[in-house]
Amino acid sequence: MVADRAGVSVATVSNVLNGKPTVSPDFARRVNDAVRELGYVVDLGASRLRSRKTQLVGVVVPDLTNPMFASFVSTLEHLARLDDYDLVVVSARNDTEEEADRLRKIRAWRPAGLIVIPCDGAFAERLPTGFFAPVVLADRIPDAAGFDLIAVDNGPAAGAIAAHLDGRGYRDCLIVGSSLSISNVRERWEGVQAAARRMHVEMLEIGIDDANGAQRLEERLRCRPLPGALFSLDHGTTLLTYRAMAEIGLSVPGDLAFASFDDMEWMQLVAPGITAVRQPIEEMAEQAWALLLRRMTGSAGKPVTRRLRCAIEIRGSTLRSPLEEAGNTKLGGEKWKLQDEPYSPE
C-alpha cells in the first residue's frame, strides 16, 4: 500500500522505514509522505520476528503501586530509551503464581533481556524453561545462585537504625515486617538482631495485603506496656503501622519512637519527620541496566553481585526531646559512627 502510493518498490519502503542510508533523498521523501498520508504504523512485532533481533527488554516487579518499584521502573525506562530499547513492564501483584504467568508471557515476546524484582527467593523455580535471554535481578536476593544481582546493604542499614535506637536509650523495640520469606526483609531482621546490644527486639510478621496481619499489629499496639520503639522493615508495613498508630491515638515519639526502612517524601513532611533508611533506587536501576546491557551485547563471565550502600535519615520520630529534635542529623557515608562496631554480614 505504501509502495503503491509512493511509486517505489516494497524493498525501498523497507529500507526507508529501517533508516538505511542507501535510499535517495527523493525516494525517501516520497515514502515518508505516503506513510504520513496513509497513517501507516510499522508492525514492530512482525519486524522483530523477521529479523530475529529485538530491542525489547522485559521488566517484572512485585507491585507497581509501590513508590519504590515505580521509581525503579521510571529510571529504567529513561535509560532504555537512551540506548534505543523499549520496555515491557508488568506487575506480579505480590503473587508468585501471577509472577510465573507474567514471565511465561514475556518469554513469548522474545526479549533481549529481563530485569526482575522477584516476589521471593524461589524465583528460579518460576523462570520458564527455554528462557535464554540474560536476566538481572534487583533488590531481592534469590535462593539459587546463577543470576546477576544488584541489591542494597540490607543488614548493615537496618543494624544502623537498631544501633541508633539502642544508643538513644530505648530498651525494647517491636520490629514489623511483611514476611521473612522475602530475602531483604529477612536480612534486615538479621541486621537488627546483630546490632541491638542492650535493646530487646521482637519480630511481628504481618504479611502482604493480609487483613489478619493488620489485626495482629493493631492488637499488639493496644497491648500495654508498649515497646519503647517500633521499626518497620518496608514501606508497605510503614504505611500500615503509621495508620494504625494514628487510629489508636499513639503519639510519636511521645508514646513510642518510630523508624522505617524505605524513605519516602511524605516522611519528611509529617510532624515529626520519620527516621528512615533511604535506598539508592536510581543507582540500583542504573547498575541493573548497565549490567544487563553488557550481557545483551555479549559480555560473558560469572554472575555478578553488587551491594549498594543506603543512607540513614535521622528525624524527630526517634528523638526524645525538642532539643534533640533541633539537632536532627543526616547520616550517609559516616553512618557507621552510630555503632560501637560495624556490623558485617556473613
C-alpha positions in Angstrom: 0.0 0.0 0.0 2.8 2.5 0.9 4.9 1.3 -2.0 2.0 1.9 -4.4 1.2 5.3 -3.1 4.9 6.3 -3.2 5.5 4.7 -6.6 8.5 2.7 -5.4 9.3 -0.9 -4.6 8.5 -2.7 -1.3 12.2 -3.1 -0.7 12.7 0.7 -1.0 9.9 1.2 1.6 11.6 -1.3 3.9 14.9 0.5 3.5 13.4 3.9 4.3 11.5 2.6 7.4 14.6 0.9 8.7 16.7 4.0 8.3 19.1 2.6 5.7 21.2 5.4 4.1 21.3 3.9 0.6 17.9 5.3 -0.4 18.0 8.5 -2.5 16.5 11.6 -0.8 13.7 11.8 -3.4 12.6 8.2 -2.8 12.9 8.7 1.0 10.7 11.8 0.8 8.1 10.0 -1.3 7.9 7.1 1.1 7.7 9.3 4.2 4.9 11.4 2.5 3.0 8.2 1.7 3.4 6.9 5.3 2.1 10.2 6.7 -0.9 10.3 4.2 -1.9 6.7 4.9 -1.4 6.9 8.6 0.8 3.8 8.3 2.3 2.3 11.5 5.2 -0.1 11.4 4.4 -3.5 12.9 7.4 -3.8 15.2 6.4 -7.3 16.4 6.4 -8.7 12.9 9.7 -6.8 12.1 11.3 -8.4 15.2 10.2 -11.9 14.2 11.5 -11.5 10.7 14.9 -10.2 11.8 15.1 -12.4 14.9 16.5 -9.4 16.7 14.8 -7.4 19.4 15.3 -4.1 21.2 12.8 -5.2 23.8 13.5 -5.7 27.5 11.1 -7.2 30.0 10.7 -5.8 33.5 8.8 -7.6 36.2 8.2 -6.0 39.7 6.1 -7.2 42.6 3.8 -4.2 42.7 3.7 -1.0 40.6 1.7 0.8 43.3 4.8 0.7 45.5 6.6 4.1 45.1 10.0 2.4 45.3 9.2 0.0 42.4 7.6 2.7 40.4 10.7 4.9 40.7 12.9 1.9 39.8 10.9 1.3 36.6 10.8 5.0 35.7 14.6 5.2 35.8 14.9 2.0 33.7 12.5 3.5 31.2 14.7 6.6 30.8 17.9 4.6 30.4 16.4 2.1 27.9 15.2 5.0 25.7 18.7 6.4 25.7 20.1 3.1 24.4 17.2 2.6 21.9 15.4 -0.2 23.8 11.7 -0.5 24.6 10.4 -2.0 27.9 7.6 -4.3 28.6 6.7 -3.7 32.2 4.4 -6.0 34.2 3.4 -6.3 37.9 3.1 -9.6 39.7 0.7 -8.1 42.2 2.7 -9.7 45.0 1.6 -13.1 43.8 4.1 -15.8 42.9 1.7 -17.6 40.5 1.0 -14.4 38.7 4.7 -13.7 38.5 5.2 -17.1 36.9 2.4 -16.4 34.4 3.9 -13.0 33.5 7.3 -14.5 32.9 5.8 -17.0 30.5 4.0 -14.3 28.6 7.1 -12.1 28.4 9.1 -15.1 27.0 6.7 -15.1 24.1 7.9 -11.6 23.2 11.4 -13.0 22.8 13.0 -10.1 24.8 16.7 -9.3 24.5 16.9 -9.3 28.3 15.0 -9.3 31.6 15.2 -7.3 34.8 13.2 -8.6 37.7 12.5 -7.7 41.3 11.2 -11.1 42.3 8.3 -11.8 44.7 10.5 -14.1 46.9 13.7 -16.1 46.8 12.2 -19.0 44.8 12.4 -17.0 41.5 14.5 -19.6 39.7 11.6 -22.2 40.0 9.3 -19.8 38.2 11.6 -18.8 35.3 10.2 -20.6 32.2 12.3 -23.3 30.7 13.9 -22.2 27.4 14.4 -18.6 28.5 17.8 -17.9 27.1 18.0 -14.1 27.4 20.2 -12.6 30.1 18.5 -12.0 33.4 19.4 -9.4 36.1 17.7 -9.5 39.5 17.4 -6.4 41.7 16.5 -5.7 45.3 15.6 -9.2 46.5 18.1 -12.0 46.7 17.3 -15.4 45.1 17.7 -18.6 46.9 19.5 -20.1 43.9 22.8 -18.8 42.6 23.4 -18.2 38.9 21.9 -14.7 38.4 23.4 -11.2 38.2 22.1 -9.3 41.2 22.0 -5.6 42.3 20.8 -5.1 45.9 21.5 -2.9 48.9 23.2 -3.5 52.2 20.0 -4.5 54.0 21.6 -5.9 57.1 24.0 -3.1 57.9 21.5 -0.4 57.1 18.8 -2.0 59.4 21.5 -2.5 62.0 22.4 1.2 61.9 18.8 2.0 62.8 18.8 -0.6 65.7 22.1 0.9 67.0 20.7 4.4 66.8 17.7 3.4 68.9 19.8 1.5 71.3 22.1 4.5 71.6 19.2 6.7 72.4 18.3 4.5 75.4 15.3 2.6 74.0 15.4 -0.8 75.7 12.8 -2.7 73.7 11.8 -2.4 70.1 9.0 -4.1 68.0 10.2 -5.0 64.5 7.3 -5.2 62.0 7.8 -6.8 58.6 5.8 -8.3 55.8 7.3 -11.7 55.6 10.7 -13.3 56.4 10.3 -15.4 53.3 11.3 -12.2 51.4 15.1 -12.2 51.4 15.6 -8.4 52.0 13.2 -8.4 54.9 15.0 -11.4 56.4 18.4 -9.7 56.0 17.1 -6.6 57.7 15.8 -8.6 60.7 19.2 -10.3 61.0 20.9 -7.0 60.8 18.7 -5.7 63.7 19.5 -8.7 65.8 23.2 -8.4 65.2 23.3 -4.7 66.1 20.9 -4.5 69.1 23.1 -4.8 72.1 21.2 -3.7 75.2 17.8 -3.4 73.4 15.4 -6.3 73.3 13.8 -6.8 69.9 10.8 -8.9 68.9 9.6 -9.7 65.3 6.0 -9.4 64.1 5.2 -10.6 60.6 2.0 -9.2 59.2 2.1 -10.5 55.6 1.3 -8.6 52.4 -2.2 -7.3 52.0 -3.2 -9.5 54.9 -6.2 -8.4 57.0 -5.3 -10.8 59.7 -1.8 -9.4 59.9 -3.1 -5.9 60.2 -5.4 -7.0 63.0 -2.4 -8.6 64.8 -0.5 -5.4 64.5 -3.4 -3.4 65.9 -3.8 -5.8 68.8 -0.1 -5.6 69.6 -0.2 -1.8 69.6 -3.2 -1.8 72.0 -1.3 -4.0 74.5 0.4 -2.5 77.5 3.2 -1.9 78.1 4.0 -0.5 74.7 7.5 -1.1 73.3 9.8 1.9 73.5 10.3 1.9 69.8 8.9 0.4 66.6 10.9 -0.2 63.4 9.1 -1.2 60.2 11.1 -3.1 57.6 9.4 -2.0 54.3 7.3 0.9 53.0 4.0 -1.0 52.9 4.4 -2.0 56.5 5.4 1.6 57.4 2.1 2.9 56.0 0.0 0.3 57.7 1.8 0.9 61.0 1.6 4.6 60.8 -2.1 4.5 60.1 -2.7 2.1 62.9 -0.9 4.3 65.4 -2.9 7.3 64.3 -6.2 5.4 64.7 -5.3 4.2 68.1 -4.2 7.7 69.2 -0.5 6.9 69.8 1.9 9.9 69.6 5.4 9.7 68.1 7.8 9.9 69.7 5.9 10.6 72.9 4.3 7.1 73.2 7.0 5.3 71.2 9.7 6.1 68.7 9.2 5.1 65.1 11.6 4.3 62.2 11.2 3.0 58.7 13.2 1.0 56.2 12.5 2.9 52.9 12.4 6.7 52.9 9.6 8.4 51.0 8.9 12.1 50.5 5.9 12.1 52.8 8.1 11.1 55.7 9.8 14.4 55.6 6.5 16.3 55.5 4.7 14.8 58.6 5.4 16.1 62.1 7.7 14.9 63.5 9.6 13.7 60.4 10.2 9.9 60.3 13.7 8.4 60.8 14.3 6.2 57.8 16.7 4.2 55.7 17.0 5.7 52.2 17.7 3.2 49.5 19.6 4.3 46.4 16.8 3.4 44.0 18.0 5.3 40.9 21.5 3.9 41.4 20.1 0.4 41.7 18.2 0.8 38.4 21.3 2.4 36.7 23.5 -0.5 37.7 20.9 -3.2 36.8 20.5 -1.6 33.4 24.3 -1.3 32.8 24.8 -4.9 33.8 22.0 -6.2 31.6 23.3 -4.1 28.6 26.7 -5.7 29.0 25.1 -9.1 28.9 22.9 -8.3 26.0 25.9 -7.1 24.0 27.9 -10.3 24.5 29.7 -9.9 27.8 30.2 -13.3 29.4 31.6 -14.3 32.8 30.4 -15.5 36.2 27.3 -13.9 37.7 27.9 -10.6 39.4 26.6 -9.5 42.8 26.8 -5.8 43.9 25.6 -4.4 47.1 24.9 -0.6 47.3 25.1 1.5 50.4 22.0 3.0 51.9 21.8 6.3 53.9 20.2 6.9 57.3 18.0 9.9 57.7 17.6 10.7 61.4 14.5 12.8 62.1 12.2 13.7 65.0 10.3 10.4 65.3 13.2 8.8 67.2 14.4 11.9 69.1 13.2 12.1 72.7 13.2 15.9 73.3 12.7 19.2 71.4 16.4 19.9 72.0 17.4 16.6 70.3 14.9 17.2 67.5 16.5 20.5 66.8 19.8 18.6 66.3 18.2 16.4 63.6 21.0 14.7 61.7 21.5 13.1 58.3 24.0 10.3 58.1 25.3 9.0 54.8 28.8 7.7 54.4 29.5 8.3 58.1 26.6 6.2 59.3 28.8 3.6 61.0 29.6 6.1 63.7 26.2 5.1 65.0 27.6 1.8 66.2 30.3 0.7 68.6 31.4 -1.8 65.9 30.4 -2.0 62.3 28.0 -4.9 61.6 29.4 -7.1 58.8 27.1 -9.7 57.1 28.4 -13.2 57.0 
